[in-house]
Amino acid sequence: MTLFRRKRVLRNKLLELMQERERKIGRRLKQHDIAQFAGVSDHTIINWIRNDVTKFDGQTIERLCDYFNCDVGDLLYFEWVDAEDTLSVDE
């Protein structure tokens, strides 16, 4: 038997913040520059852009907020998703 329940998943708005900044300054942001400022690898920034982050580091969050001059709530949010639970039922 499969049951669905709702759960919260932490997501980020890095891509949206990047796009907003690019519109304001009139040029593309370099992922490498953001990574250097935040003290992380380019691959980590790519994971953030794809919303494929499984572990959120406080220092990285602080530095990204500093880079984009925003609050944590502007960078991170909860999204409700359906989670599938499979139960074994004896027949």
Residue pairs with C-beta under 8 A, 6 or more apart in sequence:
1 86
1 87
1 89
2 84
2 85
2 86
2 87
3 84
3 85
3 86
3 87
4 82
4 83
4 84
4 85
5 82
5 83
5 85
6 80
6 81
6 82
6 83
7 80
7 81
7 83
8 78
8 79
8 80
8 81
9 78
9 79
9 80
9 81
10 56
10 76
10 77
10 78
10 79
11 51
11 76
11 77
11 78
11 79
12 48
12 51
12 53
12 75
12 76
12 77
13 74
13 75
13 76
13 77
14 45
14 48
14 49
14 64
14 75
15 49
15 51
17 68
17 70
17 74
17 75
18 29
18 34
18 49
21 29
21 68
22 28
22 29
31 42
31 45
31 46
31 49
32 42
34 45
34 64
34 67
35 41
35 42
35 44
35 45
37 63
37 66
37 67
38 44
38 45
38 60
38 63
38 64
38 67
39 59
39 60
39 63
40 60
44 60
47 53
48 64
56 76
61 72
61 75
61 76
64 75
65 71
65 72
65 74
65 75
68 74
68 75
